[in-house]
Amino acid sequence: MLITVTRSGGFTGVEKTRELDTDGRADAARWEELAHRALAATADGFHYRITVDDQVLDVQDPYLSEEQRALVRAVLGEGA
């Protein structure tokens, strides 16, 4: 199993991507279980893409901030 994590943003806006291949690792089962649990944690949640001019933010329930949740509710309720 190939697991890839990309982090971006922050003060400097630096993007960091790392991959971990579980094939042949003695601890592969632990990594694979962790990856499956992480993906399943939000399987039933909504996913949102918020675009403001040229800025794009992908977020999902239940991890929206109060401000993001308020914006999503307002636009989904009143937007065209």
HTML snippet that shows the backbone in 3Dmol.js (N, CA, C, O; Angstrom):
<script src="https://3Dmol.org/build/3Dmol-min.js"></script>
<div id="view" style="width:600px;height:400px;position:relative"></div>
<script>
const pdb = `
ATOM      1  N   MET A   1       0.857  -1.175   0.000  1.00  0.00           N
ATOM      2  CA  MET A   1       0.000   0.000   0.000  1.00  0.00           C
ATOM      3  C   MET A   1       0.897   1.229   0.000  1.00  0.00           C
ATOM      4  O   MET A   1       1.865   1.309   0.756  1.00  0.00           O
ATOM      5  N   LEU A   2       0.563   2.175  -0.851  1.00  0.00           N
ATOM      6  CA  LEU A   2       1.304   3.430  -0.905  1.00  0.00           C
ATOM      7  C   LEU A   2       0.460   4.512  -0.243  1.00  0.00           C
ATOM      8  O   LEU A   2      -0.668   4.767  -0.666  1.00  0.00           O
ATOM      9  N   ILE A   3       0.995   5.140   0.779  1.00  0.00           N
ATOM     10  CA  ILE A   3       0.315   6.201   1.519  1.00  0.00           C
ATOM     11  C   ILE A   3       1.042   7.503   1.215  1.00  0.00           C
ATOM     12  O   ILE A   3       2.257   7.596   1.384  1.00  0.00           O
ATOM     13  N   THR A   4       0.293   8.511   0.765  1.00  0.00           N
ATOM     14  CA  THR A   4       0.866   9.816   0.442  1.00  0.00           C
ATOM     15  C   THR A   4       0.166  10.881   1.258  1.00  0.00           C
ATOM     16  O   THR A   4      -1.063  10.906   1.329  1.00  0.00           O
ATOM     17  N   VAL A   5       0.929  11.752   1.866  1.00  0.00           N
ATOM     18  CA  VAL A   5       0.388  12.876   2.633  1.00  0.00           C
ATOM     19  C   VAL A   5       1.022  14.151   2.105  1.00  0.00           C
ATOM     20  O   VAL A   5       2.242  14.249   1.973  1.00  0.00           O
ATOM     21  N   THR A   6       0.167  15.135   1.804  1.00  0.00           N
ATOM     22  CA  THR A   6       0.638  16.442   1.366  1.00  0.00           C
ATOM     23  C   THR A   6       0.124  17.487   2.338  1.00  0.00           C
ATOM     24  O   THR A   6      -1.066  17.531   2.650  1.00  0.00           O
ATOM     25  N   ARG A   7       1.024  18.320   2.810  1.00  0.00           N
ATOM     26  CA  ARG A   7       0.676  19.431   3.691  1.00  0.00           C
ATOM     27  C   ARG A   7       1.033  20.717   2.980  1.00  0.00           C
ATOM     28  O   ARG A   7       2.122  20.846   2.421  1.00  0.00           O
ATOM     29  N   SER A   8       0.106  21.677   3.001  1.00  0.00           N
ATOM     30  CA  SER A   8       0.388  22.969   2.387  1.00  0.00           C
ATOM     31  C   SER A   8      -0.196  24.071   3.245  1.00  0.00           C
ATOM     32  O   SER A   8      -0.982  23.826   4.160  1.00  0.00           O
ATOM     33  N   GLY A   9       0.208  25.288   2.926  1.00  0.00           N
ATOM     34  CA  GLY A   9      -0.310  26.436   3.670  1.00  0.00           C
ATOM     35  C   GLY A   9       0.674  26.882   4.726  1.00  0.00           C
ATOM     36  O   GLY A   9       1.890  26.789   4.561  1.00  0.00           O
ATOM     37  N   GLY A  10       0.115  27.367   5.811  1.00  0.00           N
ATOM     38  CA  GLY A  10       0.960  27.892   6.868  1.00  0.00           C
ATOM     39  C   GLY A  10       1.480  29.273   6.513  1.00  0.00           C
ATOM     40  O   GLY A  10       1.142  29.826   5.467  1.00  0.00           O
ATOM     41  N   PHE A  11       2.285  29.810   7.370  1.00  0.00           N
ATOM     42  CA  PHE A  11       2.794  31.169   7.205  1.00  0.00           C
ATOM     43  C   PHE A  11       3.645  31.308   5.951  1.00  0.00           C
ATOM     44  O   PHE A  11       3.540  32.305   5.236  1.00  0.00           O
ATOM     45  N   THR A  12       4.495  30.309   5.677  1.00  0.00           N
ATOM     46  CA  THR A  12       5.397  30.407   4.530  1.00  0.00           C
ATOM     47  C   THR A  12       4.796  29.840   3.250  1.00  0.00           C
ATOM     48  O   THR A  12       5.342  30.063   2.169  1.00  0.00           O
ATOM     49  N   GLY A  13       3.687  29.114   3.345  1.00  0.00           N
ATOM     50  CA  GLY A  13       3.051  28.557   2.161  1.00  0.00           C
ATOM     51  C   GLY A  13       3.830  27.425   1.512  1.00  0.00           C
ATOM     52  O   GLY A  13       3.627  27.123   0.336  1.00  0.00           O
ATOM     53  N   VAL A  14       4.709  26.803   2.263  1.00  0.00           N
ATOM     54  CA  VAL A  14       5.538  25.734   1.736  1.00  0.00           C
ATOM     55  C   VAL A  14       4.736  24.430   1.711  1.00  0.00           C
ATOM     56  O   VAL A  14       4.079  24.071   2.688  1.00  0.00           O
ATOM     57  N   GLU A  15       4.801  23.730   0.577  1.00  0.00           N
ATOM     58  CA  GLU A  15       4.135  22.437   0.455  1.00  0.00           C
ATOM     59  C   GLU A  15       5.138  21.328   0.718  1.00  0.00           C
ATOM     60  O   GLU A  15       6.281  21.379   0.264  1.00  0.00           O
ATOM     61  N   LYS A  16       4.684  20.316   1.467  1.00  0.00           N
ATOM     62  CA  LYS A  16       5.548  19.178   1.778  1.00  0.00           C
ATOM     63  C   LYS A  16       4.758  17.906   1.480  1.00  0.00           C
ATOM     64  O   LYS A  16       3.642  17.738   1.972  1.00  0.00           O
ATOM     65  N   THR A  17       5.333  17.012   0.678  1.00  0.00           N
ATOM     66  CA  THR A  17       4.704  15.744   0.345  1.00  0.00           C
ATOM     67  C   THR A  17       5.651  14.617   0.713  1.00  0.00           C
ATOM     68  O   THR A  17       6.842  14.656   0.402  1.00  0.00           O
ATOM     69  N   ARG A  18       5.105  13.621   1.374  1.00  0.00           N
ATOM     70  CA  ARG A  18       5.889  12.437   1.732  1.00  0.00           C
ATOM     71  C   ARG A  18       5.070  11.194   1.398  1.00  0.00           C
ATOM     72  O   ARG A  18       3.844  11.192   1.504  1.00  0.00           O
ATOM     73  N   GLU A  19       5.770  10.138   0.993  1.00  0.00           N
ATOM     74  CA  GLU A  19       5.146   8.863   0.687  1.00  0.00           C
ATOM     75  C   GLU A  19       5.726   7.786   1.583  1.00  0.00           C
ATOM     76  O   GLU A  19       6.894   7.838   1.969  1.00  0.00           O
ATOM     77  N   LEU A  20       4.896   6.815   1.906  1.00  0.00           N
ATOM     78  CA  LEU A  20       5.336   5.668   2.670  1.00  0.00           C
ATOM     79  C   LEU A  20       4.763   4.427   2.003  1.00  0.00           C
ATOM     80  O   LEU A  20       3.545   4.286   1.892  1.00  0.00           O
ATOM     81  N   ASP A  21       5.626   3.536   1.565  1.00  0.00           N
ATOM     82  CA  ASP A  21       5.210   2.287   0.935  1.00  0.00           C
ATOM     83  C   ASP A  21       5.295   1.192   1.990  1.00  0.00           C
ATOM     84  O   ASP A  21       6.363   0.941   2.548  1.00  0.00           O
ATOM     85  N   THR A  22       4.176   0.549   2.258  1.00  0.00           N
ATOM     86  CA  THR A  22       4.146  -0.467   3.305  1.00  0.00           C
ATOM     87  C   THR A  22       4.643  -1.828   2.830  1.00  0.00           C
ATOM     88  O   THR A  22       4.897  -2.709   3.650  1.00  0.00           O
ATOM     89  N   ASP A  23       4.784  -2.012   1.528  1.00  0.00           N
ATOM     90  CA  ASP A  23       5.225  -3.310   1.000  1.00  0.00           C
ATOM     91  C   ASP A  23       6.580  -3.703   1.579  1.00  0.00           C
ATOM     92  O   ASP A  23       7.545  -2.942   1.518  1.00  0.00           O
ATOM     93  N   GLY A  24       6.629  -4.902   2.139  1.00  0.00           N
ATOM     94  CA  GLY A  24       7.876  -5.437   2.667  1.00  0.00           C
ATOM     95  C   GLY A  24       8.257  -4.948   4.049  1.00  0.00           C
ATOM     96  O   GLY A  24       9.281  -5.369   4.588  1.00  0.00           O
ATOM     97  N   ARG A  25       7.465  -4.076   4.631  1.00  0.00           N
ATOM     98  CA  ARG A  25       7.783  -3.575   5.972  1.00  0.00           C
ATOM     99  C   ARG A  25       7.280  -4.543   7.034  1.00  0.00           C
ATOM    100  O   ARG A  25       6.202  -5.120   6.893  1.00  0.00           O
ATOM    101  N   ALA A  26       8.049  -4.720   8.082  1.00  0.00           N
ATOM    102  CA  ALA A  26       7.639  -5.595   9.177  1.00  0.00           C
ATOM    103  C   ALA A  26       6.401  -5.044   9.888  1.00  0.00           C
ATOM    104  O   ALA A  26       5.612  -5.810  10.440  1.00  0.00           O
ATOM    105  N   ASP A  27       6.230  -3.722   9.876  1.00  0.00           N
ATOM    106  CA  ASP A  27       5.103  -3.088  10.548  1.00  0.00           C
ATOM    107  C   ASP A  27       3.998  -2.672   9.566  1.00  0.00           C
ATOM    108  O   ASP A  27       3.210  -1.774   9.861  1.00  0.00           O
ATOM    109  N   ALA A  28       3.946  -3.320   8.413  1.00  0.00           N
ATOM    110  CA  ALA A  28       2.989  -2.956   7.366  1.00  0.00           C
ATOM    111  C   ALA A  28       1.547  -3.021   7.865  1.00  0.00           C
ATOM    112  O   ALA A  28       0.753  -2.133   7.558  1.00  0.00           O
ATOM    113  N   ALA A  29       1.201  -4.040   8.618  1.00  0.00           N
ATOM    114  CA  ALA A  29      -0.188  -4.195   9.093  1.00  0.00           C
ATOM    115  C   ALA A  29      -0.603  -3.006   9.949  1.00  0.00           C
ATOM    116  O   ALA A  29      -1.741  -2.546   9.856  1.00  0.00           O
ATOM    117  N   ARG A  30       0.300  -2.508  10.776  1.00  0.00           N
ATOM    118  CA  ARG A  30      -0.015  -1.351  11.629  1.00  0.00           C
ATOM    119  C   ARG A  30      -0.283  -0.111  10.781  1.00  0.00           C
ATOM    120  O   ARG A  30      -1.247   0.614  11.025  1.00  0.00           O
ATOM    121  N   TRP A  31       0.571   0.134   9.782  1.00  0.00           N
ATOM    122  CA  TRP A  31       0.392   1.296   8.902  1.00  0.00           C
ATOM    123  C   TRP A  31      -0.900   1.195   8.112  1.00  0.00           C
ATOM    124  O   TRP A  31      -1.631   2.177   7.981  1.00  0.00           O
ATOM    125  N   GLU A  32      -1.185   0.007   7.582  1.00  0.00           N
ATOM    126  CA  GLU A  32      -2.375  -0.177   6.757  1.00  0.00           C
ATOM    127  C   GLU A  32      -3.651  -0.028   7.577  1.00  0.00           C
ATOM    128  O   GLU A  32      -4.632   0.544   7.102  1.00  0.00           O
ATOM    129  N   GLU A  33      -3.643  -0.539   8.802  1.00  0.00           N
ATOM    130  CA  GLU A  33      -4.799  -0.370   9.682  1.00  0.00           C
ATOM    131  C   GLU A  33      -5.012   1.112  10.000  1.00  0.00           C
ATOM    132  O   GLU A  33      -6.142   1.598   9.970  1.00  0.00           O
ATOM    133  N   LEU A  34      -3.938   1.819  10.300  1.00  0.00           N
ATOM    134  CA  LEU A  34      -4.028   3.242  10.594  1.00  0.00           C
ATOM    135  C   LEU A  34      -4.581   4.012   9.396  1.00  0.00           C
ATOM    136  O   LEU A  34      -5.427   4.891   9.563  1.00  0.00           O
ATOM    137  N   ALA A  35      -4.112   3.688   8.196  1.00  0.00           N
ATOM    138  CA  ALA A  35      -4.585   4.364   6.986  1.00  0.00           C
ATOM    139  C   ALA A  35      -6.064   4.099   6.748  1.00  0.00           C
ATOM    140  O   ALA A  35      -6.809   5.022   6.419  1.00  0.00           O
ATOM    141  N   HIS A  36      -6.498   2.860   6.908  1.00  0.00           N
ATOM    142  CA  HIS A  36      -7.912   2.533   6.701  1.00  0.00           C
ATOM    143  C   HIS A  36      -8.795   3.214   7.743  1.00  0.00           C
ATOM    144  O   HIS A  36      -9.880   3.695   7.416  1.00  0.00           O
ATOM    145  N   ARG A  37      -8.342   3.259   8.981  1.00  0.00           N
ATOM    146  CA  ARG A  37      -9.123   3.933  10.037  1.00  0.00           C
ATOM    147  C   ARG A  37      -9.199   5.425   9.776  1.00  0.00           C
ATOM    148  O   ARG A  37     -10.237   6.041  10.017  1.00  0.00           O
ATOM    149  N   ALA A  38      -8.115   6.019   9.286  1.00  0.00           N
ATOM    150  CA  ALA A  38      -8.117   7.459   8.996  1.00  0.00           C
ATOM    151  C   ALA A  38      -9.101   7.788   7.884  1.00  0.00           C
ATOM    152  O   ALA A  38      -9.811   8.790   7.967  1.00  0.00           O
ATOM    153  N   LEU A  39      -9.153   6.962   6.846  1.00  0.00           N
ATOM    154  CA  LEU A  39     -10.080   7.198   5.745  1.00  0.00           C
ATOM    155  C   LEU A  39     -11.520   6.959   6.158  1.00  0.00           C
ATOM    156  O   LEU A  39     -12.413   7.686   5.722  1.00  0.00           O
ATOM    157  N   ALA A  40     -11.764   5.962   6.984  1.00  0.00           N
ATOM    158  CA  ALA A  40     -13.123   5.634   7.404  1.00  0.00           C
ATOM    159  C   ALA A  40     -13.686   6.655   8.377  1.00  0.00           C
ATOM    160  O   ALA A  40     -14.903   6.752   8.538  1.00  0.00           O
ATOM    161  N   ALA A  41     -12.821   7.414   9.024  1.00  0.00           N
ATOM    162  CA  ALA A  41     -13.268   8.362  10.049  1.00  0.00           C
ATOM    163  C   ALA A  41     -14.207   9.417   9.479  1.00  0.00           C
ATOM    164  O   ALA A  41     -15.023   9.965  10.221  1.00  0.00           O
ATOM    165  N   THR A  42     -14.118   9.719   8.192  1.00  0.00           N
ATOM    166  CA  THR A  42     -14.970  10.742   7.588  1.00  0.00           C
ATOM    167  C   THR A  42     -15.752  10.222   6.390  1.00  0.00           C
ATOM    168  O   THR A  42     -16.202  11.002   5.551  1.00  0.00           O
ATOM    169  N   ALA A  43     -15.912   8.915   6.311  1.00  0.00           N
ATOM    170  CA  ALA A  43     -16.577   8.324   5.148  1.00  0.00           C
ATOM    171  C   ALA A  43     -18.005   8.822   4.976  1.00  0.00           C
ATOM    172  O   ALA A  43     -18.467   8.977   3.845  1.00  0.00           O
ATOM    173  N   ASP A  44     -18.716   9.079   6.078  1.00  0.00           N
ATOM    174  CA  ASP A  44     -20.110   9.512   5.988  1.00  0.00           C
ATOM    175  C   ASP A  44     -20.268  11.025   6.007  1.00  0.00           C
ATOM    176  O   ASP A  44     -21.382  11.532   5.878  1.00  0.00           O
ATOM    177  N   GLY A  45     -19.169  11.750   6.165  1.00  0.00           N
ATOM    178  CA  GLY A  45     -19.253  13.203   6.246  1.00  0.00           C
ATOM    179  C   GLY A  45     -19.327  13.849   4.874  1.00  0.00           C
ATOM    180  O   GLY A  45     -18.942  13.253   3.868  1.00  0.00           O
ATOM    181  N   PHE A  46     -19.821  15.067   4.848  1.00  0.00           N
ATOM    182  CA  PHE A  46     -19.844  15.835   3.614  1.00  0.00           C
ATOM    183  C   PHE A  46     -18.457  16.393   3.334  1.00  0.00           C
ATOM    184  O   PHE A  46     -17.697  16.691   4.255  1.00  0.00           O
ATOM    185  N   HIS A  47     -18.142  16.530   2.077  1.00  0.00           N
ATOM    186  CA  HIS A  47     -16.895  17.151   1.637  1.00  0.00           C
ATOM    187  C   HIS A  47     -17.269  18.470   0.968  1.00  0.00           C
ATOM    188  O   HIS A  47     -18.246  18.541   0.222  1.00  0.00           O
ATOM    189  N   TYR A  48     -16.493  19.503   1.237  1.00  0.00           N
ATOM    190  CA  TYR A  48     -16.779  20.823   0.687  1.00  0.00           C
ATOM    191  C   TYR A  48     -15.553  21.365  -0.025  1.00  0.00           C
ATOM    192  O   TYR A  48     -14.424  21.167   0.424  1.00  0.00           O
ATOM    193  N   ARG A  49     -15.776  22.036  -1.113  1.00  0.00           N
ATOM    194  CA  ARG A  49     -14.739  22.813  -1.782  1.00  0.00           C
ATOM    195  C   ARG A  49     -15.242  24.253  -1.762  1.00  0.00           C
ATOM    196  O   ARG A  49     -16.259  24.577  -2.374  1.00  0.00           O
ATOM    197  N   ILE A  50     -14.527  25.095  -1.062  1.00  0.00           N
ATOM    198  CA  ILE A  50     -14.873  26.508  -0.963  1.00  0.00           C
ATOM    199  C   ILE A  50     -13.895  27.263  -1.854  1.00  0.00           C
ATOM    200  O   ILE A  50     -12.681  27.161  -1.678  1.00  0.00           O
ATOM    201  N   THR A  51     -14.424  28.017  -2.807  1.00  0.00           N
ATOM    202  CA  THR A  51     -13.584  28.801  -3.706  1.00  0.00           C
ATOM    203  C   THR A  51     -13.953  30.266  -3.545  1.00  0.00           C
ATOM    204  O   THR A  51     -15.116  30.645  -3.685  1.00  0.00           O
ATOM    205  N   VAL A  52     -12.962  31.074  -3.254  1.00  0.00           N
ATOM    206  CA  VAL A  52     -13.144  32.518  -3.128  1.00  0.00           C
ATOM    207  C   VAL A  52     -12.161  33.161  -4.094  1.00  0.00           C
ATOM    208  O   VAL A  52     -10.951  33.159  -3.870  1.00  0.00           O
ATOM    209  N   ASP A  53     -12.707  33.709  -5.172  1.00  0.00           N
ATOM    210  CA  ASP A  53     -11.884  34.220  -6.268  1.00  0.00           C
ATOM    211  C   ASP A  53     -10.942  33.113  -6.739  1.00  0.00           C
ATOM    212  O   ASP A  53     -11.409  32.125  -7.307  1.00  0.00           O
ATOM    213  N   ASP A  54      -9.640  33.245  -6.523  1.00  0.00           N
ATOM    214  CA  ASP A  54      -8.711  32.224  -6.999  1.00  0.00           C
ATOM    215  C   ASP A  54      -8.166  31.334  -5.888  1.00  0.00           C
ATOM    216  O   ASP A  54      -7.242  30.554  -6.120  1.00  0.00           O
ATOM    217  N   GLN A  55      -8.723  31.440  -4.687  1.00  0.00           N
ATOM    218  CA  GLN A  55      -8.280  30.609  -3.572  1.00  0.00           C
ATOM    219  C   GLN A  55      -9.256  29.452  -3.385  1.00  0.00           C
ATOM    220  O   GLN A  55     -10.471  29.649  -3.398  1.00  0.00           O
ATOM    221  N   VAL A  56      -8.714  28.234  -3.210  1.00  0.00           N
ATOM    222  CA  VAL A  56      -9.533  27.035  -3.078  1.00  0.00           C
ATOM    223  C   VAL A  56      -9.190  26.338  -1.774  1.00  0.00           C
ATOM    224  O   VAL A  56      -8.020  26.186  -1.423  1.00  0.00           O
ATOM    225  N   LEU A  57     -10.234  25.913  -1.054  1.00  0.00           N
ATOM    226  CA  LEU A  57     -10.066  25.202   0.205  1.00  0.00           C
ATOM    227  C   LEU A  57     -10.929  23.955   0.165  1.00  0.00           C
ATOM    228  O   LEU A  57     -12.134  24.046  -0.068  1.00  0.00           O
ATOM    229  N   ASP A  58     -10.331  22.787   0.389  1.00  0.00           N
ATOM    230  CA  ASP A  58     -11.073  21.542   0.503  1.00  0.00           C
ATOM    231  C   ASP A  58     -11.147  21.169   1.979  1.00  0.00           C
ATOM    232  O   ASP A  58     -10.124  21.044   2.653  1.00  0.00           O
ATOM    233  N   VAL A  59     -12.369  20.994   2.472  1.00  0.00           N
ATOM    234  CA  VAL A  59     -12.586  20.626   3.872  1.00  0.00           C
ATOM    235  C   VAL A  59     -13.693  19.581   3.937  1.00  0.00           C
ATOM    236  O   VAL A  59     -14.444  19.390   2.981  1.00  0.00           O
ATOM    237  N   GLN A  60     -13.781  18.915   5.072  1.00  0.00           N
ATOM    238  CA  GLN A  60     -14.833  17.920   5.239  1.00  0.00           C
ATOM    239  C   GLN A  60     -15.309  17.885   6.672  1.00  0.00           C
ATOM    240  O   GLN A  60     -14.581  18.214   7.609  1.00  0.00           O
ATOM    241  N   ASP A  61     -16.559  17.473   6.811  1.00  0.00           N
ATOM    242  CA  ASP A  61     -17.120  17.266   8.141  1.00  0.00           C
ATOM    243  C   ASP A  61     -16.349  16.144   8.806  1.00  0.00           C
ATOM    244  O   ASP A  61     -15.959  15.184   8.143  1.00  0.00           O
ATOM    245  N   PRO A  62     -16.129  16.248  10.066  1.00  0.00           N
ATOM    246  CA  PRO A  62     -16.566  17.281  10.998  1.00  0.00           C
ATOM    247  C   PRO A  62     -15.500  18.336  11.274  1.00  0.00           C
ATOM    248  O   PRO A  62     -15.492  18.935  12.350  1.00  0.00           O
ATOM    249  N   TYR A  63     -14.615  18.570  10.332  1.00  0.00           N
ATOM    250  CA  TYR A  63     -13.434  19.389  10.585  1.00  0.00           C
ATOM    251  C   TYR A  63     -13.531  20.829  10.104  1.00  0.00           C
ATOM    252  O   TYR A  63     -12.506  21.497   9.970  1.00  0.00           O
ATOM    253  N   LEU A  64     -14.731  21.320   9.841  1.00  0.00           N
ATOM    254  CA  LEU A  64     -14.891  22.712   9.447  1.00  0.00           C
ATOM    255  C   LEU A  64     -14.770  23.612  10.674  1.00  0.00           C
ATOM    256  O   LEU A  64     -15.247  23.271  11.756  1.00  0.00           O
ATOM    257  N   SER A  65     -14.133  24.752  10.492  1.00  0.00           N
ATOM    258  CA  SER A  65     -14.104  25.741  11.569  1.00  0.00           C
ATOM    259  C   SER A  65     -15.495  26.365  11.661  1.00  0.00           C
ATOM    260  O   SER A  65     -16.321  26.165  10.770  1.00  0.00           O
ATOM    261  N   GLU A  66     -15.754  27.100  12.703  1.00  0.00           N
ATOM    262  CA  GLU A  66     -17.050  27.777  12.851  1.00  0.00           C
ATOM    263  C   GLU A  66     -17.295  28.728  11.683  1.00  0.00           C
ATOM    264  O   GLU A  66     -18.411  28.819  11.172  1.00  0.00           O
ATOM    265  N   GLU A  67     -16.243  29.437  11.262  1.00  0.00           N
ATOM    266  CA  GLU A  67     -16.376  30.383  10.161  1.00  0.00           C
ATOM    267  C   GLU A  67     -16.675  29.661   8.844  1.00  0.00           C
ATOM    268  O   GLU A  67     -17.516  30.105   8.063  1.00  0.00           O
ATOM    269  N   GLN A  68     -15.984  28.553   8.607  1.00  0.00           N
ATOM    270  CA  GLN A  68     -16.231  27.781   7.388  1.00  0.00           C
ATOM    271  C   GLN A  68     -17.655  27.228   7.374  1.00  0.00           C
ATOM    272  O   GLN A  68     -18.340  27.284   6.353  1.00  0.00           O
ATOM    273  N   ARG A  69     -18.089  26.698   8.503  1.00  0.00           N
ATOM    274  CA  ARG A  69     -19.438  26.146   8.607  1.00  0.00           C
ATOM    275  C   ARG A  69     -20.495  27.231   8.364  1.00  0.00           C
ATOM    276  O   ARG A  69     -21.492  26.985   7.685  1.00  0.00           O
ATOM    277  N   ALA A  70     -20.280  28.414   8.912  1.00  0.00           N
ATOM    278  CA  ALA A  70     -21.223  29.520   8.727  1.00  0.00           C
ATOM    279  C   ALA A  70     -21.274  29.934   7.257  1.00  0.00           C
ATOM    280  O   ALA A  70     -22.356  30.187   6.726  1.00  0.00           O
ATOM    281  N   LEU A  71     -20.130  30.004   6.601  1.00  0.00           N
ATOM    282  CA  LEU A  71     -20.082  30.373   5.189  1.00  0.00           C
ATOM    283  C   LEU A  71     -20.792  29.316   4.331  1.00  0.00           C
ATOM    284  O   LEU A  71     -21.579  29.657   3.448  1.00  0.00           O
ATOM    285  N   VAL A  72     -20.517  28.053   4.591  1.00  0.00           N
ATOM    286  CA  VAL A  72     -21.137  26.960   3.830  1.00  0.00           C
ATOM    287  C   VAL A  72     -22.659  27.011   3.978  1.00  0.00           C
ATOM    288  O   VAL A  72     -23.383  26.926   2.986  1.00  0.00           O
ATOM    289  N   ARG A  73     -23.138  27.149   5.202  1.00  0.00           N
ATOM    290  CA  ARG A  73     -24.584  27.202   5.435  1.00  0.00           C
ATOM    291  C   ARG A  73     -25.219  28.402   4.712  1.00  0.00           C
ATOM    292  O   ARG A  73     -26.271  28.281   4.085  1.00  0.00           O
ATOM    293  N   ALA A  74     -24.569  29.532   4.813  1.00  0.00           N
ATOM    294  CA  ALA A  74     -25.136  30.746   4.200  1.00  0.00           C
ATOM    295  C   ALA A  74     -25.178  30.638   2.683  1.00  0.00           C
ATOM    296  O   ALA A  74     -26.194  30.963   2.069  1.00  0.00           O
ATOM    297  N   VAL A  75     -24.090  30.186   2.073  1.00  0.00           N
ATOM    298  CA  VAL A  75     -24.047  30.113   0.616  1.00  0.00           C
ATOM    299  C   VAL A  75     -24.972  29.005   0.098  1.00  0.00           C
ATOM    300  O   VAL A  75     -25.673  29.205  -0.894  1.00  0.00           O
ATOM    301  N   LEU A  76     -24.979  27.847   0.754  1.00  0.00           N
ATOM    302  CA  LEU A  76     -25.874  26.783   0.321  1.00  0.00           C
ATOM    303  C   LEU A  76     -27.340  27.179   0.503  1.00  0.00           C
ATOM    304  O   LEU A  76     -28.208  26.733  -0.247  1.00  0.00           O
ATOM    305  N   GLY A  77     -27.604  28.008   1.493  1.00  0.00           N
ATOM    306  CA  GLY A  77     -28.983  28.445   1.742  1.00  0.00           C
ATOM    307  C   GLY A  77     -29.440  29.572   0.847  1.00  0.00           C
ATOM    308  O   GLY A  77     -30.624  29.658   0.523  1.00  0.00           O
ATOM    309  N   GLU A  78     -28.524  30.444   0.437  1.00  0.00           N
ATOM    310  CA  GLU A  78     -28.915  31.649  -0.305  1.00  0.00           C
ATOM    311  C   GLU A  78     -28.259  31.795  -1.666  1.00  0.00           C
ATOM    312  O   GLU A  78     -28.668  32.649  -2.453  1.00  0.00           O
ATOM    313  N   GLY A  79     -27.267  30.996  -1.958  1.00  0.00           N
ATOM    314  CA  GLY A  79     -26.551  31.137  -3.221  1.00  0.00           C
ATOM    315  C   GLY A  79     -27.374  30.686  -4.416  1.00  0.00           C
ATOM    316  O   GLY A  79     -28.381  29.994  -4.272  1.00  0.00           O
ATOM    317  N   ALA A  80     -26.930  31.087  -5.589  1.00  0.00           N
ATOM    318  CA  ALA A  80     -27.637  30.727  -6.826  1.00  0.00           C
ATOM    319  C   ALA A  80     -27.130  29.404  -7.357  1.00  0.00           C
ATOM    320  O   ALA A  80     -27.602  28.931  -8.391  1.00  0.00           O
TER     321      ALA A  80
END
`;
const viewer = $3Dmol.createViewer("view");
viewer.addModel(pdb, "pdb");
viewer.setStyle({}, {cartoon: {color: "spectrum"}});
viewer.zoomTo();
viewer.render();
</script>
